[in-house]
Amino acid sequence: MIEGISAVTLGTHEMPRAVRFYRALGFEVLHGGEQSSFTSFRAGASYLNLIAQPADRCWSWWGRIIFYVADVDKLYDRSLAAGY
């Protein structure tokens, strides 16, 4: 049912450090960079995004992921049936 991942977005308190880390792993910066509040990397045919969060912000989320699916209504019904 899941055909692929379009993008994963992660929050970070330290954008410069996070950008250096992903660059060191071989990710290509497409938008943003160490001084940006949002950075997007190419990850094959998909994207890895970073979004800066203030240092004093307590985490209430880890990020988000965007999936490619053949039938979103069918996936939604399957999720409901599984209790989510």
N, C-alpha and C positions, 0 to 999 in steps of 0.2 A: 503494500500500500504506500509506504513512504518511498518516493522516487529519488530523493536526494535532499541535501541541505543547501539552502540558498546562502544563509548567513548565520553566524553566531555572534552575539554582542555581549561583551563582558564589561562590568564596571571595574574601575581601578582608582585608587587614591593617589597613585604615582605614575602619571602618564609617561614622563621621560624614561623612567626605569622599565615600564612595561614595553614601550616602543623599542628600546634597545634590546630587550629580551627576545621579542618576536623577530626583530631584524637579524639577531644572532642565529636564530633557528632557520633563517632563509626566507622569511616572509617578505614580500615586496609591498612597500607603502604606496597606496594609491591615492590617499587623501589624508590630510592632517600631518601629524608628526609629533615630536616631543613637546612642543609648546601649544598644541591644539587641545581642545576639549573633546574632540571626536577624531578618531583615527581609523582608517579602513585599510586592511591588508588583503592582497590576493591570496587565496588558498585553493589552488587549482582552479576549478570552475566556480568556486564558492568564495565567500568573504568571511574574514574574521575582523570584527569591529571592536574598538575599545571606546568607552565613554568615561570621561573623568567625573569623579565624585568628590565633593569637598572632604577634606581630611577629618572633619568633625562629624560627618554623616555616618550614622550607624547603618549597617547593611540591612536592608529589608528585601533585597532581591539579589540574585547572582548574575542576572543578565537575561538574555532571551535567545531563542533559536527559531529560525524560519525554515520550515520544511516545504519541499515540493511534494504534492500528493496528487494522485489521479482523480480522487473524488472526495472533496472536503466534507461533504454531507455524510458520506459513508464513514469516514474517519471519526467525525463528531458523534455519530450514533454508536460506533464501536466504543468510543471513550465513555459515553453515558452508560452503556451496557456493562462496562467494566467497573462502574461505580465512581468515575471521576467527574 
